[in-house]
Amino acid sequence: MFDFGWVLLLAALAGIFSVRFKIPPVVGLLFAGMLIGPNLLNVVDQSTIEIIAEVGSILLLFMVGVEFSIAKLFSTGLRAVISGFLLILIMFAAMHEVSIILGFDSLSSLFLASVFSMSSTAIMMKILEQKKLLERTEVPLLIIMLIIEDIVAVFLLTFFSNLTTNTYDPQSIFGAILLSLGILIFCYVILLRALRKLSIIFFRYQTEDTLTMVSLALGIGMSALASLLGLTPAVGAFLAGSIVAGLPNGKDFERSIRPFSVVFSSFFFLSVGMLIDPTALFVSLDVTVILVISYLIAVFLTTSFVFYLIGSDGKSAIFAGIAMLPLGEFSLLIARESVGIVPINLVSIVSVGVLFSSILCSFSLRKYDKIYLAIKTHTPQNLLDTLKHASGYFRNVMTAFEPKGYFHTRLVNELTSIRWDLAFVTVASVSLWFSRSLLRFPIAIMGYTASADFLVFLVFLLVSIIPLYRILSSFRRLLDTLSTVFSQTTGAAQRSIILRNLIISIIFFAVFVNYPLLIEWLVLPRIFIWFSLVFGVLSVFFFWSAIRASSVWFMISGRRPIFVNYPSAKASSKDLIIVASSRHRKKKQPKKEVLTLS
C-alpha cells in the first residue's frame, strides 16, 4: 500500500511538472518513474512495478482500441489507408537497415525496426490538444494513419509475444500469424455481432455503473483470453476496445471508462520509466543516439513525403511530419516483450526515444511555418517539381480506385455483367472437383472406352465455352482499364509515350526479377519478397498499355480503317483521339482522321 501511495504522489507531481513547463505529460511520467525505480531511488518494489505496468498497459490499450473504428477507417478513402501502410513499410525498412549497419543480429534488428516504425496516438493527440491544434485539417488524416499503425502494432505485439527464445524460424512466425488472424476474426466477426445485440439490453436496464462494469469486464475478459492463448494481455484489451467502438452506443462506454483509463495509463508510463537504467544508457549512449536521431529524421521525412504524395501542400506536409514525431506506446509494449529475448536493453532505448521525440515535437510545432520556409528555400526546384508530378500521379491513380472512380465504376459494371457466368463456372467447377471420386468408372461409346470423369470434364468445357469467353473478355477490358490508370495513357497514345511505357515496363520487370537479390543484399526479412509482385504487376500494366497503343499506331500508319472512339477515356494531353466518320450521312464524308488534342 505504501508503494502504491508513492506511485499516486509521483503521478500527480509529474502532471504538475508537465503543465508548468508545457511538455507532454508522458515525459514527466517517464522521468518520475526513472527517479523512483530500482535503478535510482528504489522506493517501489519490483512486484508492484509489474502489477502497475500490466494493469496500466491493459487500460491504455483498451482506450486506444476504443478510438479504432473499421467504419471510420474505410470512410476516409483508399488513399488514406494506402498512405498509412506505405508510411509503416518505409519506416520499418529504413530502421531495419540502420540496425543492420550498427551490427545488430537479425532478431534484434526485427525488434528495433518494429519499435521505431510507429508513432504515438496518445502523445500526439495530447500535444495537439495543448497547442490548440486539434481543429487543423491535417488531423483527421493523421488519426487514420495512426489507426493503421495501431492495426500493424497489434499484429506485431501478437507476433512478438509468441517468441520465447532468442531464435525464430518460419514455423513459429507462421504459427503466430495464424493465431493473430484467428483472434481478429473471432473478435470482429463473432463477438462483435453478439455484443451488438446484448448492448440493447444493457442500455434498457442499466444502472449508474452498468456501463463501467461491462466495459471493465469486457477488457479484463479479452485480456484473460489473450493470456490463455499465449499472447500478451494488452492485445486482448485493444481488441476489447475496438469491439466497444463498433457498438451502437460506443461513446457512452468510452465516457464511462475514461476516468479509470487516464489514471492507470499514467501508471503504465510510470512503470516504463521505472525500467529505464541510466547506467545502461551511458554504456550504449552512441547506439542510442544514432537510433533515436535516425528515427526522428526518417519519420519526419517519410511522413512529410507521404502526406505530400496524397495531395497536401508543402506546409501541411511539414506540419504532419512534425506531429508524427513522438514515438508510440506500442513501441514501449513491444520493447517490453524483448526482455530476455534480445541482448540489448530495448526498453531504455525506446524510453529515451519517447522522451526526446515528444519534447522535440512539442517545441517544433510552434515554429512549423518557419521550418517549412527553411526547407522550401534550401530544396532544389527540380526536386520540388518531381515531387509535384509524383503527387499528381498518385492522386490520379488512387482516385480511379475509390468509389465512383474510373476503375471502380468499370469493375462494378463488369462484375454485374458476368455475375451469372462466374456463378455457373464456379458451381460447375466445384461440383466437378468433388464428384471426381464418384466417376472413376469406364464408359463405352461407339467402341471406345473412356473414364466417366474425363467425359464429364469434356461436357463441362463445351457448356462453359461461352461463359468463359465472356469472363475472359471482361478480364481483358479490366486489364485495359488498369493499364490506362497506371500508365495515364489510353490505347491511342503518341509514339513517344508508347516508347516511354515500354521502357518503364522493362525497368519494373528488371526490379521484379532481381528483387530477391535486393532483399538479400539489404538483409531485410524474407516477407518483403512478396512486395516484388507489385513491380511485376506494374510491369504487366505498362507493357499492356504499350502493346495496345502500338497496335493502334500501326493501323494508323498503314491507313487501315479504325472504328474506335476514345473521347471519354482520354487519360492525358498526349493521347491521340480517334474520330470515326459517320456512316449514316447521305453526303460523302472524308476518310477517318486522327486529331491530336493538347
C-alpha positions in Angstrom: 0.0 0.0 0.0 2.9 2.3 0.8 4.4 1.7 -2.7 1.0 2.4 -4.3 0.9 5.7 -2.4 4.3 6.7 -3.8 3.0 5.9 -7.3 0.0 8.1 -6.9 2.0 11.0 -5.5 4.6 10.9 -8.2 2.0 10.7 -10.9 0.3 13.8 -9.6 3.7 15.7 -9.3 4.6 14.6 -12.8 1.4 16.0 -14.2 2.0 19.4 -12.4 5.6 19.4 -13.7 4.4 18.8 -17.2 1.8 21.5 -17.2 4.2 24.0 -15.6 6.9 23.6 -18.2 4.5 22.9 -21.1 5.9 19.5 -22.0 3.9 16.3 -22.8 2.7 14.6 -19.6 4.3 11.3 -20.8 7.7 12.9 -20.5 7.1 13.9 -16.9 5.8 10.4 -16.0 8.8 8.7 -17.6 11.2 10.9 -15.7 9.3 10.4 -12.4 9.3 6.6 -13.0 13.0 6.6 -13.6 13.6 8.5 -10.4 11.7 6.2 -8.1 12.6 3.0 -9.9 15.1 0.3 -8.8 17.9 1.8 -10.8 17.9 5.1 -8.8 16.0 5.7 -5.5 14.4 2.2 -5.5 11.4 3.2 -3.4 9.0 0.9 -5.2 9.0 -2.9 -5.0 9.6 -4.8 -8.3 6.4 -6.8 -7.9 4.4 -3.6 -7.5 6.0 -2.3 -10.7 5.0 -5.4 -12.7 1.4 -5.2 -11.4 1.1 -1.5 -12.2 2.6 -2.0 -15.7 0.2 -4.8 -16.5 -2.9 -3.0 -15.4 -1.8 0.2 -17.0 -1.0 -1.3 -20.3 -4.3 -3.1 -20.4 -6.4 0.0 -19.8 -4.2 2.1 -22.1 -4.6 -0.3 -25.0 -8.3 -0.6 -24.2 -8.7 3.2 -24.7 -6.6 3.1 -27.9 -8.9 0.4 -29.2 -11.9 2.5 -28.4 -10.6 5.1 -30.8 -10.3 2.5 -33.5 -13.3 2.0 -35.8 -13.3 0.0 -39.0 -16.2 2.1 -40.4 -14.3 5.3 -39.7 -11.2 3.7 -41.3 -12.8 2.9 -44.7 -14.9 6.0 -44.9 -11.8 8.2 -45.4 -10.9 6.8 -48.8 -8.4 4.4 -50.2 -5.6 6.9 -50.4 -5.6 7.4 -46.6 -5.3 3.6 -45.9 -2.6 3.1 -48.6 -0.6 6.1 -47.2 -0.7 4.6 -43.7 0.6 1.2 -44.8 3.2 3.0 -47.0 4.5 5.0 -44.1 5.0 1.9 -41.9 6.6 0.0 -44.7 9.2 2.7 -45.4 9.9 3.3 -41.7 10.4 -0.4 -41.0 12.8 -0.9 -43.9 14.8 2.3 -43.1 15.2 1.5 -39.3 15.9 -2.2 -40.1 18.8 -1.1 -42.3 20.1 1.3 -39.6 20.0 -1.6 -37.1 21.9 -3.9 -39.5 24.5 -1.2 -40.2 25.0 -0.8 -36.4 25.9 -4.5 -36.2 22.7 -6.0 -34.6 21.7 -9.6 -35.3 18.5 -10.3 -37.4 16.2 -10.8 -34.4 17.4 -7.6 -32.6 17.0 -5.7 -35.9 13.5 -7.0 -36.2 12.6 -5.7 -32.8 14.3 -2.3 -33.4 12.7 -1.9 -36.8 9.3 -2.7 -35.2 9.5 -0.3 -32.3 10.9 2.6 -34.3 8.4 2.3 -37.1 5.3 3.7 -35.4 4.2 7.0 -33.7 2.1 7.6 -30.6 -1.6 8.2 -30.9 -2.0 9.3 -27.2 1.1 11.6 -27.1 0.4 13.3 -30.4 -3.2 14.0 -29.6 -2.2 15.3 -26.2 0.4 17.7 -27.7 -2.0 18.9 -30.3 -4.7 19.5 -27.6 -2.2 21.5 -25.6 -1.2 23.6 -28.6 -4.9 24.0 -29.6 -4.2 22.5 -33.0 -6.8 19.7 -33.0 -9.1 21.6 -35.4 -6.5 21.7 -38.2 -7.5 19.9 -41.4 -4.5 17.6 -41.3 -5.6 16.0 -38.0 -8.3 13.6 -39.3 -5.9 12.1 -41.9 -3.2 11.8 -39.2 -5.6 9.9 -37.0 -6.4 7.5 -39.8 -2.6 6.9 -40.4 -2.2 6.3 -36.7 -5.1 3.8 -36.7 -3.3 1.9 -39.5 -0.2 1.9 -37.3 -2.2 0.6 -34.4 -3.5 -2.3 -36.5 0.0 -3.3 -37.5 1.2 -2.8 -34.0 -1.3 -5.2 -32.6 -0.2 -7.8 -35.1 3.5 -7.2 -34.2 2.7 -7.3 -30.5 0.8 -10.6 -31.0 3.8 -12.0 -33.0 6.5 -10.9 -30.5 4.5 -12.2 -27.5 4.9 -15.7 -29.1 8.7 -15.5 -29.3 10.0 -17.1 -26.1 13.6 -17.8 -27.3 16.4 -15.9 -28.9 15.9 -17.8 -32.2 13.0 -17.9 -34.6 12.1 -19.9 -37.6 9.4 -19.8 -40.3 7.2 -22.2 -38.5 7.0 -20.1 -35.3 6.3 -17.0 -37.4 3.6 -18.7 -39.4 2.0 -20.0 -36.2 2.0 -16.6 -34.7 0.4 -15.1 -37.8 -2.3 -17.7 -37.9 -3.0 -17.2 -34.2 -3.3 -13.4 -34.7 -5.7 -13.8 -37.6 -7.8 -16.3 -35.7 -8.2 -13.9 -32.8 -9.0 -11.0 -35.0 -11.6 -12.9 -37.0 -13.2 -14.2 -33.8 -13.4 -10.8 -32.2 -14.7 -8.8 -35.2 -17.0 -11.3 -36.7 -18.5 -13.4 -33.9 -18.1 -11.5 -30.7 -18.9 -8.1 -32.1 -22.2 -9.3 -33.6 -23.2 -10.9 -30.3 -22.4 -7.8 -28.2 -24.3 -5.5 -30.6 -27.5 -7.4 -29.7 -26.6 -7.6 -26.0 -25.8 -3.9 -25.8 -29.5 -3.1 -26.3 -30.3 -5.0 -23.1 -27.5 -3.1 -21.2 -29.0 0.3 -22.2 -32.5 -0.7 -21.4 -31.9 -2.0 -17.9 -28.7 -0.1 -17.0 -27.9 1.4 -13.6 -25.4 4.2 -12.9 -22.4 1.9 -13.0 -23.6 -0.7 -15.5 -21.6 0.6 -18.5 -18.4 0.9 -16.4 -18.7 -2.7 -15.1 -19.5 -4.1 -18.6 -16.5 -2.2 -20.1 -14.1 -3.4 -17.4 -15.5 -6.9 -17.7 -15.0 -7.0 -21.4 -11.5 -5.6 -21.2 -10.4 -8.0 -18.5 -12.1 -10.9 -20.2 -10.5 -10.3 -23.5 -7.1 -9.8 -21.8 -7.5 -13.1 -20.0 -8.5 -14.8 -23.2 -5.4 -13.4 -24.9 -3.2 -14.6 -22.0 -4.7 -18.1 -22.2 -3.8 -18.2 -25.9 -0.2 -17.3 -25.1 -0.5 -13.6 -26.1 0.2 -10.5 -24.1 -3.0 -9.3 -22.3 -2.6 -5.8 -23.9 -3.6 -7.3 -27.3 -6.8 -8.6 -25.8 -7.5 -5.2 -24.2 -7.0 -3.4 -27.6 -9.4 -5.8 -29.3 -12.0 -5.3 -26.5 -11.7 -1.5 -27.0 -12.2 -1.9 -30.8 -15.3 -4.0 -30.1 -16.7 -1.3 -27.9 -16.0 1.2 -30.7 -18.2 -0.8 -33.0 -21.2 -0.9 -30.7 -24.2 1.4 -31.4 -23.5 3.4 -28.2 -19.8 3.0 -28.1 -19.2 6.6 -27.0 -21.2 6.0 -23.8 -19.0 3.1 -22.9 -15.9 5.2 -23.6 -17.1 8.0 -21.3 -17.8 5.5 -18.5 -14.3 4.0 -18.5 -12.2 7.1 -19.4 -11.5 8.3 -15.8 -10.1 4.8 -14.9 -8.1 4.6 -18.1 -6.5 8.1 -17.5 -5.3 7.0 -14.1 -4.0 3.6 -15.0 -2.4 4.7 -18.3 -0.4 7.1 -16.2 0.7 4.1 -14.1 1.8 2.4 -17.3 4.2 5.2 -18.3 5.4 5.5 -14.7 6.2 1.7 -14.7 8.0 2.0 -18.0 10.1 4.8 -16.6 11.0 2.5 -13.7 12.5 0.1 -16.1 14.9 2.7 -17.5 18.5 2.0 -16.5 20.6 5.2 -16.7 23.9 3.3 -16.4 22.9 1.0 -19.3 22.1 4.1 -21.4 25.6 5.6 -20.8 27.2 2.3 -21.8 25.4 2.3 -25.1 24.9 6.0 -25.5 26.4 6.2 -29.0 24.0 3.5 -30.3 21.0 5.1 -28.6 21.8 8.5 -30.0 22.2 7.1 -33.6 18.9 5.1 -33.4 16.9 8.0 -32.0 18.3 10.6 -34.4 17.7 8.1 -37.3 14.1 7.6 -36.2 13.4 11.3 -36.0 14.9 12.1 -39.4 13.2 9.1 -41.0 9.7 9.6 -39.5 9.8 13.4 -40.4 10.9 12.9 -44.0 8.6 9.8 -44.6 5.5 11.4 -43.1 6.0 14.6 -45.0 6.6 12.8 -48.2 3.6 10.5 -47.8 1.4 13.5 -46.8 2.5 15.5 -49.9 2.0 12.4 -52.1 -1.7 12.2 -51.3 -2.4 15.8 -52.2 -1.5 18.1 -49.3 0.5 21.2 -49.8 4.1 21.6 -48.5 3.2 23.4 -45.3 0.6 20.8 -44.3 3.1 18.0 -45.1 5.7 19.6 -42.8 3.2 20.0 -40.1 2.2 16.4 -40.4 5.9 15.3 -40.3 6.4 17.2 -37.0 3.2 16.0 -35.5 4.1 12.3 -36.1 7.5 12.6 -34.3 6.5 11.2 -30.9 7.5 7.5 -30.5 4.5 5.4 -29.5 3.1 3.5 -26.6 3.0 0.3 -28.7 6.8 0.8 -29.1 7.1 0.6 -25.4 4.9 -2.5 -25.2 6.9 -4.3 -27.9 10.2 -3.3 -26.2 8.9 -5.0 -23.0 8.4 -8.2 -25.0 12.1 -8.1 -26.0 13.3 -8.6 -22.4 15.2 -11.9 -22.2 15.0 -12.4 -25.9 17.5 -9.9 -27.3 20.8 -8.9 -25.7 20.1 -5.1 -25.7 18.1 -3.0 -23.2 15.5 -2.0 -25.7 13.1 -0.6 -23.1 15.7 2.1 -22.1 16.5 2.9 -25.7 12.8 3.3 -26.6 12.1 5.3 -23.5 14.8 7.8 -24.4 13.3 7.9 -27.9 9.8 8.7 -26.4 11.3 11.4 -24.2 13.3 13.3 -26.9 10.7 12.8 -29.7 7.9 14.1 -27.5 9.9 17.2 -26.4 11.1 17.9 -30.0 7.5 17.6 -31.3 6.2 19.9 -28.6 8.7 22.7 -29.4 8.8 22.3 -33.2 5.1 22.6 -33.6 5.3 26.2 -32.5 7.7 27.0 -35.4 6.5 24.6 -38.1 5.9 27.5 -40.6 9.5 28.7 -40.2 10.7 25.1 -40.7 8.6 24.9 -43.8 10.1 28.1 -45.3 13.6 27.0 -44.4 13.1 23.6 -46.1 11.5 25.1 -49.2 14.3 27.7 -49.6 17.0 25.0 -49.5 15.2 22.4 -51.6 16.3 22.3 -55.3 13.5 23.3 -57.7 13.9 20.2 -59.8 13.2 18.0 -56.7 10.1 20.1 -55.9 8.8 19.7 -59.5 9.4 15.9 -59.3 7.5 15.6 -56.0 4.7 17.7 -57.5 4.4 15.3 -60.5 4.6 12.3 -58.3 1.8 13.7 -56.1 -0.4 14.3 -59.1 0.2 10.8 -60.4 -0.5 9.2 -57.1 -3.7 11.2 -56.6 -5.0 10.2 -60.1 -4.3 6.5 -59.5 -5.9 6.5 -56.1 -9.0 8.4 -57.4 -9.5 5.7 -60.0 -9.9 3.0 -57.3 -12.1 5.0 -55.0 -15.9 4.8 -55.2 -17.2 6.3 -58.5 -13.6 6.3 -59.8 -12.7 5.2 -63.3 -11.6 1.7 -62.4 -14.2 1.2 -59.6 -17.0 2.0 -62.0 -15.7 -0.3 -64.6 -15.1 -3.1 -62.1 -18.7 -2.8 -60.8 -20.1 -2.8 -64.4 -18.0 -5.8 -65.4 -18.9 -7.9 -62.3 -22.5 -7.1 -62.8 -22.4 -8.2 -66.5 -20.7 -11.5 -65.8 -22.1 -12.4 -62.4 -24.1 -15.3 -63.7 -21.2 -16.6 -65.8 -19.0 -16.6 -62.8 -21.6 -18.3 -60.7 -22.1 -21.0 -63.3 -18.4 -21.7 -63.8 -17.7 -21.7 -60.1 -20.6 -24.1 -59.2 -19.7 -26.4 -62.2 -16.0 -26.5 -61.3 -16.7 -27.2 -57.6 -19.2 -29.9 -58.5 -16.8 -31.5 -60.9 -14.0 -31.5 -58.4 -16.0 -33.2 -55.6 -17.6 -35.7 -58.0 -14.3 -37.0 -59.4 -14.2 -39.8 -56.8 -17.7 -41.0 -57.8 -16.9 -41.0 -61.6 -13.9 -43.4 -61.6 -15.6 -45.9 -63.9 -15.3 -46.6 -67.6 -18.0 -45.8 -70.2 -18.1 -47.5 -73.7 -19.1 -45.2 -76.5 -19.1 -46.3 -80.2 -16.5 -49.0 -79.5 -14.2 -46.7 -77.5 -13.8 -46.7 -73.7 -13.2 -43.6 -71.7 -13.3 -42.7 -68.0 -16.6 -41.1 -66.8 -14.8 -38.2 -65.1 -13.0 -37.4 -68.4 -16.2 -37.3 -70.3 -17.9 -35.1 -67.7 -14.9 -32.8 -68.0 -15.3 -32.6 -71.8 -19.0 -31.7 -71.3 -18.1 -29.1 -68.8 -15.7 -27.5 -71.3 -18.2 -27.5 -74.0 -21.0 -25.8 -72.0 -18.5 -23.4 -70.5 -17.1 -22.0 -73.7 -19.4 -19.1 -74.0 -19.4 -18.1 -70.2 -15.5 -18.4 -70.2 -15.3 -16.3 -73.3 -17.4 -13.6 -71.7 -15.3 -13.8 -68.5 -12.0 -13.5 -70.4 -13.4 -10.6 -72.4 -14.3 -8.8 -69.2 -10.9 -9.5 -67.8 -9.3 -8.0 -70.9 -11.4 -4.9 -70.5 -10.4 -4.6 -66.9 -6.7 -5.0 -67.9 -7.2 -2.2 -70.4 -8.6 0.0 -67.7 -5.8 -0.8 -65.3 -3.2 -0.1 -67.9 -4.9 3.2 -68.6 -5.0 4.1 -64.9 -1.3 3.3 -64.1 0.2 4.5 -67.4 -2.0 7.5 -67.6 -2.5 6.9 -71.3 -5.2 5.2 -73.4 -4.8 2.8 -76.3 -4.3 5.8 -78.6 -1.1 7.4 -77.3 1.7 9.1 -79.2 4.7 7.1 -80.3 7.0 8.8 -77.7 4.6 7.8 -74.9 4.5 4.2 -76.2 8.3 4.0 -76.0 8.2 5.6 -72.5 5.7 2.9 -71.3 7.8 0.2 -72.8 10.9 1.4 -71.0 9.1 1.7 -67.7 7.8 -1.8 -68.2 11.3 -3.2 -68.7 12.6 -1.3 -65.6 9.8 -2.7 -63.5 10.4 -6.2 -64.8 14.1 -6.0 -64.1 13.3 -4.9 -60.5 10.8 -7.8 -60.2 13.4 -10.4 -61.4 16.2 -9.1 -59.2 14.1 -8.3 -56.1 15.2 -11.4 -54.2 18.8 -10.4 -54.6 18.0 -6.9 -53.4 16.3 -8.2 -50.3 19.2 -10.5 -49.6 21.6 -7.6 -50.1 19.7 -5.4 -47.7 19.2 -8.2 -45.2 15.5 -7.5 -45.0 13.0 -10.1 -43.6 12.0 -12.6 -46.3 8.4 -11.5 -46.1 9.5 -8.4 -48.1 9.9 -10.6 -51.2 6.1 -10.6 -51.6 6.3 -6.9 -52.5 8.1 -7.9 -55.7 4.6 -8.8 -57.0 3.9 -5.0 -57.1 6.7 -4.4 -59.6 5.7 -7.5 -61.6 2.0 -6.3 -61.9 3.1 -2.8 -62.8 5.4 -4.2 -65.5 2.4 -6.0 -67.0 0.2 -2.9 -66.9 2.7 -0.7 -68.7 3.6 -3.4 -71.2 0.0 -3.9 -72.0 -0.5 -0.2 -72.4 2.4 -0.1 -74.9 1.1 -3.1 -76.8 -2.4 -1.6 -77.1 -1.2 1.8 -78.2 1.3 0.2 -80.7 -1.4 -1.8 -82.4 -3.5 1.3 -82.9 -0.4 3.3 -84.1 0.5 0.6 -86.7 -3.1 0.6 -88.0 -2.9 4.4 -88.4 0.4 4.2 -90.1 -0.9 1.5 -92.5 -4.0 3.7 -93.3 -6.3 0.9 -92.2 -9.9 1.8 -91.2 -10.4 2.2 -87.4 -13.8 2.3 -85.8 -12.6 3.3 -82.3 -13.7 6.3 -80.3 -11.8 7.3 -77.1 -13.0 10.8 -76.1 -14.4 9.6 -72.8 -11.2 7.7 -71.9 -8.7 10.5 -72.6 -6.0 10.0 -69.9 -3.6 12.8 -70.7 -3.0 15.7 -73.1 -0.6 13.5 -75.1 -3.3 11.0 -76.1 -4.5 10.7 -79.7 -8.2 10.7 -80.1 -9.6 8.6 -83.0 -12.5 10.3 -84.6 -14.6 8.0 -86.8 -16.8 9.5 -89.5 -20.5 8.7 -89.5 -21.8 6.1 -92.0 -25.4 7.3 -91.7 -25.0 10.7 -93.5 -26.1 10.9 -97.1 -23.4 13.1 -98.5 -19.9 11.8 -99.0 -17.7 12.1 -95.9 -13.9 12.4 -95.7 -11.8 9.5 -94.6 -11.0 8.8 -91.0 -8.7 11.4 -89.5 -6.6 11.5 -86.4 -6.6 14.5 -84.2 -4.1 15.4 -81.5 -5.6 17.2 -78.6 -3.3 19.3 -76.4 
